Amino acid sequence: MPLPDPLAELLRYFEPLAAERRDLGSGPVLQTPGVNVLALNAAYVAQAPTEAAEAELHTFFAGHDAPPLVLSPYTWDGQDVGGLRVGAWRARETATEHIAVEQVSRLQLSLWAAVLAESYEALDWAGLLAQHFAARLEGRRDFALLLAYAGHDPVGAGLWQAEGKGGAMHLWGSLDPAADAPLLNAAAQLAGGRVRVSLPDASPLHLPDAEVLTFTLLSGR
């Protein structure tokens, strides 16, 4: 059964970046051992929770020695570990002229991964992220690395994908909130002024008509 948007949208974006995909009755699962990106280690579940679905997910994740993480538009029984507002970002004026954003080559992947890891307060993962994305992005011209700078200091990183109308950038982060809008603007400008993005719960930025998805770490059985 096809997933509804925006769940299907995130799956399309993250599947090429994951180590593997498994399909369960309750929905597809992406797994990427050794990488701490939630969307690369979650079940994409469109349905409301049921005992059967919870049992299936617990069995699967336990069998793979992984935390039972669900991404869904519904509220599941467990720990809320972050929500996403998914929608279209259109390039707009900002008052942050000191922030510059540029598309960088794969030679900058280590720096890009370090900025991304630090933006999620997980700098220790930078090396593993760089290794993983170097392998997954090899030969792929539909993804582009973006780095935001304040002066000479890198303060933001994003991964733009040429997909659909305007592309998408669901994986991004910044060390300075002032870099958020310029980073999203740069992604939008890569494809005519509009890009599909995900904003975390805490972001003050606005997406018209955004749809909400939530990561839930399922309660133990």
JOPE-V679288 format. One record per run of one state. SS is the DSSP state (a for helix, b for strand, c for the rest). FROM is the first residue (numbers start at 0). LEN is the number of residues. Records with the same first field share a line. If there is no record, write none. Layout:
# JOPE-V679288
SS=FROM-LEN + FROM-LEN
This chain:
# JOPE-V679288
c=0-6 + 15-4 + 24-2 + 31-6 + 40-2 + 44-6 + 63-5 + 72-5 + 90-8 + 104-1 + 119-3 + 137-5 + 150-2 + 161-6 + 174-3 + 189-4 + 200-10 + 218-3
a=6-9 + 37-3 + 50-13 + 105-14 + 122-15 + 177-12
b=19-5 + 26-5 + 42-2 + 68-4 + 77-13 + 98-6 + 142-8 + 152-9 + 167-7 + 193-7 + 210-8
